[in-house]
Amino acid sequence: MEAQPLYSVILLSAAVLAGFIYAVAWPRRAAPGAKPLLAMMVCISLWSVPYAVHWLITDAAARFFWLDATYLGAAFVAVAFLAFALDYTGHNRWLTRRTLAALCVVPVLTLLMLFTDNAHGLFYGGQRTPGLIYSGGPMFWLNIAYDYGLMLLGLIGLIRAFRQAPLLQRRQTGTILIGALAPFLMSVGSFTGLSPFKNLDLTPLAFTVTGVFFAIGLFRFGMFDLVPIARGVLIEHLPDGVLVLDQQQRVIDLNPAVGRLLDRTADQLIGRTLTQVIDRWPAPAATPDQSAAPIELTLPAGRVVEARLSALIDQRGQRQGDVCLLRDITDRKCAEEALQQLNAGLETQVMARTAELRAEKDKSDTILRSVGEALLLTDLDFRIQYVNEAFTTLTGYSSAEALGQIVSTRAPWPEASDVLAALRQSSTWRGEVAGQRKDNRPYETALTVAPVHDGHGHIIGCVISYQDITQRKSLERARARFIESISHEFRTPLSNLGLYIELLQSGKYPEKTGHYLRQLTDQAQRLQRLTQDSLDIAALDAQPMLAERHVIDLSTLAQAVTEAVETQARAKGVTVEVMPVGDVRVRGDEARLAQAVGEVVENAVMFTPRGGRVTISTRRETSDTGSCGVIEVSDTGPGLTPDELPRVFDRFFRGKQAESGHIPGSGLGLSIAQAIARAHGGDLTVHSAAGRGCTFSLRLPAAR
């Protein structure tokens, strides 16, 4: 097809005009209807510019591309038009994010079908040509029907607003309505072939014409200054009396409420001055500048009204008249007098009852604060209405962060259907749930959800309590793991004892009797060590805190442990050396600390090969958190592999070197040492690399 520069000029002019309207409406974007109008102008520009480019080029593939690109704006124009109509006619309560998202589903689907048409043919239906098409596949007609449907809904709203609007607003709404009809008329011309421009879709130009009429309404009739509001709702049905006065304060309009207040008809009031209508109005009638405060008047019929005079200012800032608002406050005045009489008699009772309620509230608050369980009060939507201090302690969320939030966003929550089923039967739901604190630390709780009833027995909410069972569940899991592990560890020496006893009883190999006895002794000692280590672990689990503490010199402690393992080290050919540094003192249980250090040193001796060295050093460390004493035990053994390092303090863990080298032990020594360190408020850590030995560091708070 040939290029059509004239078409491009027309379309680019439409885009420029849309941009001009956008610039004019932008300063008034806070007014009702302004934002949808801005969106419509953006869509028209996105429609017109690619369409103009389409008519400037002759390459078929490029023309297809720019024709498809027009839908980036065209697909959303009808949505913007409907949004404008709803916002302009006062139905903006429907313009929620959810509604707008739903309205955009078909346009988005249209774009997806358009740009993937080669795969399915649902949009063009095999009728695609380099020029404009007026027919296509199912998606093409769905898009057409949807756009015209949205525009028809917008037109219906504007027509209703036009019929209900007063004179000035009717001219404004009529201008908008004429502009809204332009796309329909030009679209019909394009589809019927009556357009003088062959193959040119005039719809974007039509929408630009719509913008022109909207701009006329904006300048000529103050479209966003006088928003169309149904006069019958605000004036005719207003319970307060409204008198519209000219510059001479003569009545030119009024609503039915004035006639009821003054007991006169509109014919009896129109044309009269304000002082003639309300003879008790101060004469001469006060202007709005002189009457900032409302005036309280008693009408002849005995009704008491609150009158306020306000000026009517035009766009040039000139006063064109006044509005007098008459509010009937007779009932309020009677109520005030009655309340004054009641207050005298009720004041004492109210004060006494208030004191009682305050005392009850203080008592309830004291009880709730002292309860160890986290308590919440929620409505039927499980939205939090109250939390006690224990809730903050448990979850880390303050009262301000919890109030008004759904329970599941601030605390662990089970399947909602299970809780609702229990509440519907007015029964209490109980269970255990796990969650995370605000700082992401995990915890487990026993949850109870009980219904709250009003005076008529209806459920109005629920009381929820959380009991922290983290430690209990942790102990249960630890106990289960311990029993499982210890049963496995005891099984091996017991089986060996049974085997060698059976071999001795058989008498088949008398020459191996000595070997059998040595094996029985080794297995009995292993069983004894395993039993003692298990008792130590159980004791530390049952009583992790130490009852007695004394000041202990770490250098002396290290020397004593060295002497205790000297015989074992000499037998293996391992050198044990103590390297104390200064006076390092801690406070603790000397026997337990000696046991912990001894476990670490014995472990180092066992894994250090002949000719190796074990070094024990002491020092004092100081940091921002305080001072601590440190005992470090370093060896020249094989070290730990990366996968063994995280498990070295696990109970019954024995590494590959222990298994392959048949090194005796229960796998509990380092666990015991770490438990003793933590019972003293310290910790035991390890640093190691395969082939480079291990360094265990026992840190304890320094004695003051």
N, C-alpha and C positions, 0 to 999 in steps of 0.2 A: 504493500500500500504506500501511497505518496504521503509525504509529510504535510501537515496542516498547521502552518504557523498561526493562522487566524484563531484556530481552536485553542492553541497554546496560550495566545495572548488573552483570550476570554477567561481561560481557567486560571492563569497567573493573576489576572485582575481580581478574580474572585478570592484567591489566596491572600492578596495584598489587602483587600477590603476586610477579610476576616481578621487579619492581623491588626488592622486599624481599630476594629470593634473590640478586639482583645485588649489593646492598649487603653481604650476609653473605659472599658468596664473594669480593668484591673484595680484602679484606685478605690472602686466601690465593691471590691470582692467580698466584703463582710456582709453585704446586704443580701436578703433572701433572693434566690434565683441567680445571683451573679456568678457563683462558682460553676454551676452547670452550663451557663452561657459561655464562660471561658473555655470549658471542656469542649463545647460544641464548636467553637471557633478553631480550637487546636485540631479537632477531627476533620473539619472542613479543609484546613490547610494541608493536613496529611493526605487528604483525598485529592485535592486540586493539583498540588505540585507534581506528584508522580504522574497524574493524568495528563498534565501539560507536557511533561517530558515524553510521555508515550506518543503524543501527536507530533513531536519534533523529529523523531528518528524513523528510519525505514527498515532497519534490520528486524526480521520477524521475531527472533529469539529475544532481542532486547525489548521489543514492543510487548511481548508476552510478560516479561519480567516487570516492566513498569505498570502494565495493566493490573497484574496481581498485587503490586505494591499499593494500589489505590485502596484496597480493602483494609489496610492498616488503619485508615481513618474512616472509610465508609461503613465498616462493620459496627462502629460504636456511635455513629451520629444519632441514630434513633434512641439509644440508651440515654445519651446526653439530653436529647430533646425531651424525653419523658421525665427525666430528673428535673429539668428546668420547669416543666409544667407543674409537677408536684410541689416543688419548692415555692414557685411563684404564687400558686393558689392556696398556700397555707397547709399543704398536706406533707410537710417535710418530715413528719414523724415516721413516715414509711421509708424514708431514705436512710435506712440503717446500712451498715457495712454488709450485713448478711443479704439484704435485699439487692444492693448494688452488685454484689458478687453473683447472685442468682441471675440477675438481668444480663450479666456479661458471659454467661455460660454459652449461649448460642453464638454470639460473636466470636468467642475464642474457638468454639467448635468449627465455625465457618472458616476461620483462618487455617486451622489444622487440616480440614478437608481440602481447602483450596491449594495449599502448598504441598499436599501429598496426593493431588489428583492423579498424577501419572501412575500411582500404584493401584487405584481403585476406580477412578472415573466417576465418583459420586457427585462431584461439583459441576464439572462442565458437561458431563454426560456425552462425551464424544463430539460436542458441537463447538469446540473452541476455534475461533478465528482470530487473525491479527487485529481485527477491529473490535468494536463493542459487541457483546452478545446480549440478546434479550430472551435467551432461553438457555436451559442447561439441565443438569441432573437433579436428583432429589434434594441435595444439600443447597443448590442454588435457589430452588423455589421455597425451601424452608427458611432460608435467610430473607428472601423477599417478603414472605408472609409474616415473619417475625418483625421485621422492620416496620412494615405498614401497620401491623397490630399495635406496636408500641406508639407510633405516631398517632394512630386513631385514638388510643387511650388519652394521650396528651391533649389532642384536640377537644375531646369530650370534656376534659377538665377545664380547659380554657373557655369553652362555650358556656359551661355552667357558671364559671366565674364572671363572664360577661353579662349573663342574664341577671345575676344577683348584685352587680356592682352599681353604685351611684354614678352620677353623671360624669364627673372627672375621671373616676376610675374606669367607667365604661369606655370612654374614649381611649384610655390607655390600654385596656384589655382588648378593645376592638382592633387597635393597631397591631398588637401582638398576634391576634387571631388571624388577621389578614396575612401577616408574615408567615404564620404557621401553615397556611393553605398553599403557599407558593410551591413547596416541594411536591405536593400531590398533583397540582396542575401541570407543572413542567414534566413530572415523571410520566403522567398520562400522555403528554405530547410526544415524549421520546418513544414510548411503547407503541403508540398508534401510528407513528411515522409522520405526524403533523408538524414536527419540528423543522425549521428551515435549515438546520445544520445536520447533514447526513452522518449517521453513525455516532454523533456526539451525544453523550449522556449529559443532559442539562441539570441533573439532580444536584451536583455540588454547587452549581451556580444558583440553583433554587434555594438551597440552604443559606447561601450567602445573602440572597435577597431577604430571607427570614431574618438574618442578622441585621440587615439594614433597617427593617421595620422595628426590630427590637431596639436598635440605636435611636430611631425616631421617638419611640416611647421613652427611651432613656433621657433624651434632650428635651423633647417637646412636652411630655407629660410627667417627667420625673418618675420613670418606671421603678427604680429602686428606692425612691424617696417615699412614694405613696404605694405601698404594697397592697394589692387587692385583698380586702378583708370583707366578708359578707356583712353588709350594713344591718341586715335583719338580726344577725347574731349579736353584734356589738352595740347597736343603737336601739332597735325596736324592742329587743328582749332584755335590755339592760335594766336591772332593778333600780338603779339610780336615775334621777331625773336629769336630762340634758337639755339645756337651752342654748341655741346658737344665736349670737347677737351680732349686729352689724357695728360699724364704727360709732353710730349714735346710740348704741346699746338698745336697739330695737330687736325684738324677737323675730327671727326669720325662719327658725325651724325648732322643733322640739320632739321629744319622744313620748310615747304613751304614759311613761311613769310620771311626767310632769303634770299631766291632766289628772292623774289619780291623787297626787299630792295636793294640788291646788283646787281640786274639784271643779275644773273648768275644761271646756273643749278647746281644741287647737284653734278654731275660728275666733274664740274669745281672747286668745293670747297673742297670736301672730300679729305683728305690727305695733304692739304696745312696748313701752320702755320697760326696763328691768324694775324700776321703782314703782311703776304702775302694776306690774304683774305681782311683785312681792312688796306690799306697802310697808313692810317693816324693814326693808333693806335700807341701810344708811344712805341718806340723800345729801349731796349728789352721790350717785353710785360710785363706789371705789373702783379704780382701774386696777388691773392685775399688779402693777408696780406698787400700788398702795395697799394691796390686800394679799400679802405673801402668805399670811396665816388664814385658815378657814374661819368663816363666821358662823356662829351658832344662832339660829333663829327659831322662833316659835310661830307656826302658821296659825291662821284664824281657826282652822279645824282642830287645833290642839296638837298637831303633829310637830315634833321637834326635828329640824333638819340641820345638817352641816353643809354650808354653802361655800364653794370655792370658785373664784373667777380666774380664768386663764386666758392669755392672749393667743390669737391665731396669727402666726407670722408666716408671710409668703417667702418664696425663694430669694427675694431681694432684701429680706430682713425687715419689711414693712408690716406694720400691724394692720390687718384687714378686718378685725372684729374680735369677739371674745366668745368663750364657752363658759357657761355657768353650770357647774355640777352640783346637784342637790341630792344629798345622801340622807335618807330617813334614818335617824338615830333614836327614834322614840323608844323602841324596845330596849335599845342599849342603855338609854338614860333611866328607864324604869328598872332595868336589871342592876344598874349601878346603885340606885337608891336602895333596892332590895338587898344588894350585897353589903352596902354600908351598914344596914340594920343587922344583917346576919353576922357581919364581922365582929360587931361589938359582943355578941353572945358566944360566937364560936372561937374567938381568938384564944381564950384561955384553954378551951378543949383542944384546939389545934396544937398549941404549944406543948400541952401535956402529952398528946398522942405522938407528936414529933419526937419528944424526948424518949418515949417508950420505943418508937421505931428505931431511933438512933442507937439506943442501948441494945436492941435485938440485932441490929445490923453489925454493931461492933462485936457482939458475941459470936455471930455467924462468921464474920471475917476472921476472928481469932481462931475459931475452930478450923476453918478452911486452911488458914495459914499453917496450922500445926499438924495437919494431916500429911503423912509422908507420901501418899499416893498422889499422882497428878490427876486433877479433877477438871472436867470441862462441862459446860452447859451449852447445848446447841438447839437450834430450831429444827423443824422437820426436814429441812434441806441439808442438815448436818453442817450448818454455818455456825461458827463459834461465837457465843454470846458472853462467855465468862471463862477464865482460867485462873487457877491458883498459882502460888509461887512455886510449888513442887513441879508444875508443868514446865516452867522456865528452866528449873534445875535439870529436869529429865531431857528436854528436847533442845534447849539452847535458844528457843524463840521467846522473846519478851511478850508481855500482854498486848502491847500495841501492835506487834507483828502478827499476833494470832487472831485478835478480835476481827470478826467479819469475814474470816477466811474459811474455806471448806476444810474439814478435819483432815482429810487425806493429804492436803498440801503441807500440813504442819506436824503430823504424827502418823505412825503406821496405822493402816486401816485394812480390815478384811474385805471379802467380797460383799459389796453393798446389798446385794439381793438377800444374803443370809441374814444380815442385820434387820432389813426391812421386814422379812418374813417373821422374825421374832417379835418386832415391835407391833406388827399388825395383830398379833395374838396377845398383846400387852404383857409379854414375857421378857425376861432378861436374857441377853446374849452374852456368852462367856467364851473366851478362847485365848490363844497365845499368838502374838504377831511380832514380827521383827521390823526394825526401821533404822533410820540414820538420823543422828543429831544434826543441828545446823552446821557444825564443823565436819560433817561426814563421818563421824565415829559411829560404828554400829551399836545397837542395843536391842534387847529383847524384853517384851513386857507381857504381863497377864492383863487382858483387856476385858472390861465389863461395860456393857451398854444397857442402861435401864430406861424405860419410858417415863416421861413426866406428864401428868394429867392435870387438866384444869378442874374447876369446881363442878363441871358437868360430866366428868369422866372422859373427856376427849383428850387424845394425845396431842400435846402442843410442842413437844421437843423431847430431848433425852439427856440424861446425865451419863457421862463417860468417865471411867477411871482407868488409869494406867499404873500398874505396879511393876517396878523395875525388877526383872528376874534375870538380868544379864549375868550376874555373878553366879547365881544358882545354876543356870543352864550351862555356863562355862565349866563349873565344877562337875556337873553331871557328865558332860562330854569328856572332861579330863579323867574322871573316875572310870568311865567306860573304856577309854583308850588305855588307861593304866591297867585295868583288869585284863583286857585283851592282850596287852603286851606282856605282862608279868606271867600270865598263864603260859604263853608261848616260851618265855625265857626259862621258866621252871621245868618245862617239859623236857628240854634237852639234858640237863644234868641228872634228872630223875631217871630218864631212859637209860643213860650211860651207867648209872648206879645199878639199875636192874640187870643190865647186860653183864657187867663184870661180876656181880654177885652170882648170876646164873653160871658164868664160866668157872668161877671158883668152886661152886657146888658140884659141877659136873666132874671135876678132877681129871679131865682129858689131857690137859697140858700142864703138868706139874712144873715144868721148867719155866713157865711164864707166870708163876704165882706172884713173884716179886713185882712184875710189870702190872699185873692186875691190881695188886694192893696199892701201888703208886697211883694208878688211875682212879681207884676208889677214893684215895686221899685227896687227889686234885679235884675230883668232882664234888666231894663233900665240902672242900674249902670254897669251891666256886658257889655251891649252893648256900653255904654260910654267908659268903660275901653278898650274894644276891639278896638273901633274906635281910641282912643288915642294911643294905642300900635301900631296899624297898621300905623298910621301917623308917629310915631317915627321910625318904621322900614323903611318906605318909605323914610323918610328924611335922614336916615343914609345910605341907598342904593344910593340915589341921590347924597349925598355929604359926602363921607366917611372920608374926611380930615376935621379937625377943623380949623376954621378961627382965633380964638383967644385962647391964652394959658396964664395962670397965674400960679405962684408958689403956691402950695396947700400943707398944712400940713395934712398928712393922719390921724393922731390922732384926729385932730379937725374935719375932715370930718366924721370919724367913730362915734365920739360923737354926731354930729348933726343928723346922720342917726338914731342912737339909740334913741334919744329923739323923732324923728318923728314916730317911730313904738312903742313907749312905751305904748301908750293907747291900741293898738291892742294886744300887748304881754300880758299886764296885764289882759285883758278880757279873754285870753286863758289860763292864769295861767302859762305862760312861762317866764323865767328869761332871760333878755338880758344883757350881761356883756361885757364891753370894756376893753381890756388889751393892752394898747399902750406900745411900747418899743422904747424909745429915740425919737430923732428928725428925722422923715422920711418925706422928701418933694419930690414932683413930680411937673411936669409942665403940665397943661391941663385946660380943661373947667370945672370949679367947679360944675356948674349945672348938666352937663352931668355925671360927675363922681359920684355926689351925687345920681343921678337917677340910675346909674348902681349898686352902692353899696346898695341902697335902694331896688332894685329889688331882689338882692340876699338875703338880710336880711329878707324882707317880705316873700320870698319863704321859708326860714328856719323856721320862726315863724309859718307859716301856717302848715308845715309838722311836727312840733315838738309837741308831745302830752303834755297834761296838766302835770305840774310838771317838764317838761324838761328844758333844758338850751341851749341858743344860745350864743356863744362866738365870739367876734370880736377882732382880734389881728392885730397889725401892726409891721412890721420889715423891715430892710434893708438887701438886699442880694448883694453879690459881686461875680462876676465870670470873666472868661477870656474875655467875651464879654462886660463887663461893670457892672455898679451898677443899681439896680432897687429897687423901693419901693413895698412892698407886703401888701395887706389887705387880711386876711384869715377869713372866716365866717364858723364856725363849729356848728353843731347842734347834738342833741341826738335823732333825728327822726328815722324812719324805714330804711333809706338808700335806695339805688338803687340796683336792680337786675342786673346781668351781661349783660342781653340783653337790659336793659334800659340805661345803662351807656353810650354807644356810641351815643345815640340819645337825650341826655338830653338838648343839645343846639339847636336841630332842632326846626324850627318854628312850633308852634301849637302843639308841643308834650306834652302830659299829661300822666304821668305814671299810673300804676295800683292803687297806693295809692290815686291819685287825683280822678280817676274815681270811685273807690269803696267807698271812703270816702266823695264823693260829695264836694270836696274842690274847691271853686270857683277859677277862673283864666282863662286867655286867651291862655296860652301856649306860650306866646311871651316874657315873662319877662326875662328869662335867655338868649334868643336870642338877645334881646335889650342890655342886660348887656355885652354880649360878643362882639357885634358890637361896642359898645362905647369903650371897652378896646382896640380893634384892631385899632380903629380910633386914639387912643392915642399912637399907636406903641407898645402896650402891648398885653396881652392875659388873658383869663379867663379859668381856668381849674378846674376839679373836681376830688376828690378822695373819693370813697365810697365803702362800702360793705354792703350787705343786713343785717339789724338788728343792724348796728353799726353807723348809721348816715352818714352825708355827710360833706365834707370840701371843700369849694370853695375858690380858690386862685386867686386873681386879682393882676397881676404883671404889673407895669408901669415903664418906664424909669425914673431914679432918676433925679431931677433937679440939674444942675451944679452951 
